[in-house]
Structure formats: structure tokens, C-alpha cells
Amino acid sequence: MLNETIKQDFIAILQEELIPAMGCTEPIALAYAAARGREALGVDPERITAWCSGNIIKNVRCVRIPNSGGMTGIEAACALGALAGDPARHMEVLESVSPEGVAATLSFVKERRCKVEFLESAIPLHFIIELDGDGHHVEVEVRYSHQNVVRITRDRENLLWVEDLREATEVADRSGLSIENIYAFAEEVEPELIRPLTQQQIDCNMAIAQRGMQGDYGIGIGKAIMDTYAHGVYTKMRAYAAAASEARMDGCDMPVIITSGSGNQGITSTVPIIVYAREKHIPEERMMRALVFSSLLTVYQKEYIGKLSAFCGAVSAACAAGAAITYMIGGTLTQIRDTIDNTLADIPGIICDGAKASCAAKIASALDAALFSHALAMQGKVYDSNTGILREDTGDTIRDVGHIGRVGMQPTDQEIVKLMI
């Protein structure tokens, strides 16, 4: 039996992590901060300056902003948030943007009243939005996670100052995360405690997947996968997950339930499980348990990597989805570990070169590897420990992969950013 305190911690983690967000999380975070800044300024800004770390620049420059009329880029995200955003909506800050707000944003950007500056920072997710208007100056600073506003000043006076600039805004204790504890939680948690959380994942993430499958976004990757490969449940799982990501990256205004600060991770860790469960007529309760297993395993892996890095988050989420499929169909704890080891022996080298429509292709590739790893594990086949980066304990492998993503790939991340800007 899992300790009751850890159970409550895991519920709190899920409540913190599984939140709705519209569009790619980095431009939405900029829009949210800019909206908070306009609120503090009291008038529409005359000028905006966005100081952004390399990873923010990397993840904003190529994605379409929802409800913007097709705009992209940091300038548009900040201006739209400041002129038309609702900060009370948090990561859905652009949900109620009006046509007048879009028109005002277009003029603001065209007149070059928003400037982007590179922020030298050791923190991957770090930005400062400066707004000037009516003779006043406001600054909003965000560190570590997308809504973690640590400072708001107006004319150098602190309106908000967070003394403890610790990493992210999470308050739930994550120290209990382990494969064994996640497995025990999924098995033992009362269904009514997780139903509201999993139902919003099912509703939101499958809705945008179905929209993406219509082929109106990007290159229509979901339909392309279905047209290229033999039809079957694995093909459909990859197609629907990729289609959801492509729609999100290309400006679809439908919300996604995110995981570890990422909509793509939220999609990758849920959509394949839902598709598989529906195709195989898995009982609803079993699917819900698999969804929380996948979400917690994604969070567990990302705790070591961090919110943003040169390590593609689709790998972690796909790994979690593959392991959750193993769990959902009654795989043993050993087979779950083997699925994780097989996946991390295969694809830990996929780089993140920013948020964009082609993230959908990376999701499809990562899921292909994870599902094959699941199939191998169910056949009792797993790569030997100490093969490459694999360790004897799967938890140690996850920790080492996280070290590679957070520390080892820092120089790679810097070179990617240099090439992009």
C-alpha cells in the first residue's frame, strides 16, 4: 500500500500540472506576463521591450499565436497580450481576444513599437517584459516556469517581489516520485479523485486531435501518416497525437491540457493511451489509471531535465505513454521498467530546435520508438543494463538521461539558439 501522504502529494502534482493552455506555452507565457504588465501600467502601452532568454526565443519564433489572425513571434505575443489579453485567464489569456484587439496588435507590431532583446541568463525559461505608457514604466519578470511571475515594478516601486526565487511555482512535494510509487498510485487511487483530471485530458486533447486530423493545419501530418502506413491501432495512435500537436503549433484556438508546462508533452502522454483504449475496448477506469500513470511518469522524467532544454520533451512523454500502455494492458512492473529502458536506449538524442509545426513529426517518431519498446518488453526482450547510458536501475537511467538533458546538452542548446537568431 502506498503511503497516504504520497497519494495526496501525487494528487496535488496532477492538479498543478494538468491545466488548460491555449497555443504553444512560451508565447502564451509572454502574453500572460504582458497582460499582467498592462494591468499594472493602467493604460495601453506605447512601447514594449521583451528581454528573452535563448530558449524563449527558440520556442516562440516559429509558432502561430491563437486568436491572432495568424501572427507569429515574440513581438506579436507580447503586444496581443498587453492590448487584448485577459490575465485572469492565465494560460488561456488570449481566449477572448476581439477583432479590434487583433487590429491594434497588427498596428503596434507594424509600427515597431515592440522590441526584442536577448537576455543573458543561466535560467532557460527567463524573460522580462517592459511596458511604457503615459509617462510610467512597468517591468514584469518571469523565471523557471511559465506563470512564475517573481517581480512586478511600476516606476521602480515593487508591486510584487518574490523573495524565494526557487525553481518554478510548484508547491506539491515531488520527492516521492518513482516508478514503483507511480505504479502503486495508479493501482490504488480512488477513481473519483482522478476522474475530473483525466476527463479534461480526454475532452480537450482528443478534440484538438480530431481537429488536426481534418488536415487544415501544417502539412496535414495526421492524414499523411494514415495514408502512408498500414492501418492499425499503432498507426492511429501516432497519427492522432501528431495531428493534435500540429494543430496546436499552427495556431488552433482550442485548449490543450498540458503536462510539465508543455502542451506537446500533454498531448503525447495522453492521446495515444485514449486511442488505444478506445480501439481495444479497455474499461474507462483502467484508461483513467493509465492516464495518471503516464502524466506522473512524464513529470518524474522532466524533474531531472527541466522545463526547457535541448532535449526534446516528446521523448520523455512518449516514453511515459509507452510505459502506460504496458501498464494499462496488465504488464508487470518489470515489463514497465523494460519499456522505459528500451525507449531510452533508442531515442534520447532527439534535439529540441524550438516549438514549431514539425514538432508533430518528432512526436510521431518518438511514439514509434516507445510503442516498439512496449512490444519488445511484452515479449520479455530488453537491452542489458550498462548498455550505453542504461543503468541497472531504471530510476537511475531516468536520472542520468535528465543530467544529459539539463547539463550535458547545455552547449548544444546554446549553439542551436545562435544558429536560430
Rosetta blueprint (number, residue, H / E / L):
1 M L
2 L L
3 N L
4 E H
5 T H
6 I H
7 K H
8 Q H
9 D H
10 F H
11 I H
12 A H
13 I H
14 L H
15 Q H
16 E H
17 E H
18 L L
19 I L
20 P E
21 A E
22 M E
23 G L
24 C L
25 T H
26 E H
27 P H
28 I H
29 A H
30 L H
31 A H
32 Y H
33 A H
34 A H
35 A H
36 R H
37 G H
38 R H
39 E H
40 A H
41 L H
42 G L
43 V L
44 D L
45 P L
46 E L
47 R E
48 I E
49 T E
50 A E
51 W E
52 C E
53 S L
54 G H
55 N H
56 I H
57 I H
58 K H
59 N H
60 V H
61 R L
62 C L
63 V L
64 R E
65 I L
66 P L
67 N L
68 S L
69 G L
70 G L
71 M L
72 T E
73 G L
74 I H
75 E H
76 A H
77 A H
78 C H
79 A H
80 L H
81 G H
82 A H
83 L H
84 A H
85 G L
86 D L
87 P H
88 A H
89 R H
90 H H
91 M H
92 E H
93 V L
94 L L
95 E L
96 S L
97 V L
98 S L
99 P H
100 E H
101 G H
102 V H
103 A H
104 A H
105 T H
106 L H
107 S H
108 F H
109 V H
110 K H
111 E L
112 R L
113 R L
114 C E
115 K E
116 V E
117 E E
118 F E
119 L L
120 E L
121 S L
122 A L
123 I L
124 P L
125 L L
126 H E
127 F E
128 I E
129 I E
130 E E
131 L E
132 D E
133 G E
134 D L
135 G L
136 H E
137 H E
138 V E
139 E E
140 V E
141 E E
142 V E
143 R E
144 Y L
145 S L
146 H L
147 Q L
148 N L
149 V E
150 V E
151 R E
152 I E
153 T E
154 R E
155 D L
156 R L
157 E E
158 N E
159 L E
160 L E
161 W E
162 V L
163 E L
164 D L
165 L L
166 R L
167 E L
168 A L
169 T L
170 E L
171 V L
172 A L
173 D L
174 R L
175 S L
176 G L
177 L L
178 S L
179 I H
180 E H
181 N H
182 I H
183 Y H
184 A H
185 F H
186 A H
187 E H
188 E H
189 V L
190 E L
191 P H
192 E H
193 L H
194 I H
195 R H
196 P H
197 L H
198 T H
199 Q H
200 Q H
201 Q H
202 I H
203 D H
204 C H
205 N H
206 M H
207 A H
208 I H
209 A H
210 Q H
211 R H
212 G H
213 M L
214 Q L
215 G L
216 D L
217 Y L
218 G L
219 I L
220 G L
221 I H
222 G H
223 K H
224 A H
225 I H
226 M H
227 D H
228 T H
229 Y L
230 A L
231 H L
232 G L
233 V H
234 Y H
235 T H
236 K H
237 M H
238 R H
239 A H
240 Y H
241 A H
242 A H
243 A H
244 A H
245 S H
246 E H
247 A H
248 R H
249 M H
250 D L
251 G L
252 C L
253 D L
254 M L
255 P E
256 V E
257 I E
258 I L
259 T E
260 S L
261 G L
262 S E
263 G H
264 N H
265 Q H
266 G H
267 I H
268 T H
269 S L
270 T L
271 V H
272 P H
273 I H
274 I H
275 V H
276 Y H
277 A H
278 R H
279 E H
280 K L
281 H L
282 I L
283 P L
284 E H
285 E H
286 R H
287 M H
288 M H
289 R H
290 A H
291 L H
292 V H
293 F H
294 S H
295 S H
296 L H
297 L H
298 T H
299 V H
300 Y H
301 Q H
302 K H
303 E H
304 Y H
305 I H
306 G L
307 K L
308 L L
309 S L
310 A L
311 F E
312 C L
313 G H
314 A H
315 V H
316 S H
317 A H
318 A H
319 C H
320 A H
321 A H
322 G H
323 A H
324 A H
325 I H
326 T H
327 Y H
328 M H
329 I L
330 G L
331 G L
332 T L
333 L H
334 T H
335 Q H
336 I H
337 R H
338 D H
339 T H
340 I H
341 D H
342 N H
343 T H
344 L H
345 A H
346 D H
347 I L
348 P L
349 G L
350 I L
351 I E
352 C L
353 D L
354 G L
355 A L
356 K L
357 A L
358 S L
359 C H
360 A H
361 A H
362 K H
363 I H
364 A H
365 S H
366 A H
367 L H
368 D H
369 A H
370 A H
371 L H
372 F H
373 S H
374 H H
375 A H
376 L H
377 A H
378 M H
379 Q L
380 G L
381 K L
382 V L
383 Y L
384 D L
385 S L
386 N L
387 T L
388 G L
389 I L
390 L L
391 R L
392 E L
393 D L
394 T H
395 G H
396 D H
397 T H
398 I H
399 R H
400 D H
401 V H
402 G H
403 H H
404 I H
405 G H
406 R H
407 V H
408 G H
409 M L
410 Q H
411 P H
412 T H
413 D H
414 Q H
415 E H
416 I H
417 V H
418 K H
419 L H
420 M H
421 I L
